[in-house]
Amino acid sequence: MSNDATTQERKAVSTTLEVENYIDIYQIIAGWIRFADAKAAAVLTVSGALAGLLIPSLNGYLKSVADPKPVQFYVAIFCFFAWLLVMLYSSILAFLCIIPFRRKGVHPALSHCKHFHPASISVHYPLDDPEKFANACDQLTMQELKFEVTSGILVDSHISSAKYQRVTKSIKVLGLSSVLALVYLVLIQF
């Protein structure tokens, strides 16, 4: 075996190992995306629970106040509506985290990962023609696959970053809404 053949074989093995490592990195990023979505779902659950507790309490509070103390009554009403607006804003941010990521209406992986990213595969290859996809994958070189996997890492890294920015802000806003809800609940007790 010549040195050129040995060098080529080592390079092919090296590229294969690189692709495997990149796929592992891609899977970690996909896990981050799922975790951000789960956090956003938790925010929506907490918001729904707070709404289920506070919204009915307003009607009872308004009916029970025969002679409202002006300052306490108006502060309580202000806190309720401030909580409602802040909670809605937090929920919108959580929904924006959960919805599928698009850039100008198109998933960013479509043009770069035809054989690797699920969003791109589903657009380029019909479900009822698996041979077309299998043949296209067979024609890929390891270097081309490496490019698609690294492109998928780049795309999903941006998706993960955008989702975490939204869910982090949503959680912070939920914290503010919880404080407003607590003040409201304290005020309506007296």
Salt bridges, closest charged atoms under 4 A:
GLU18 OE1 - LYS146 NZ 2.46
ASP37 OD1 - LYS163 NZ 2.82
GLU148 OE2 - HIS115 ND1 2.68
ASP156 OD1 - HIS117 NE2 2.95
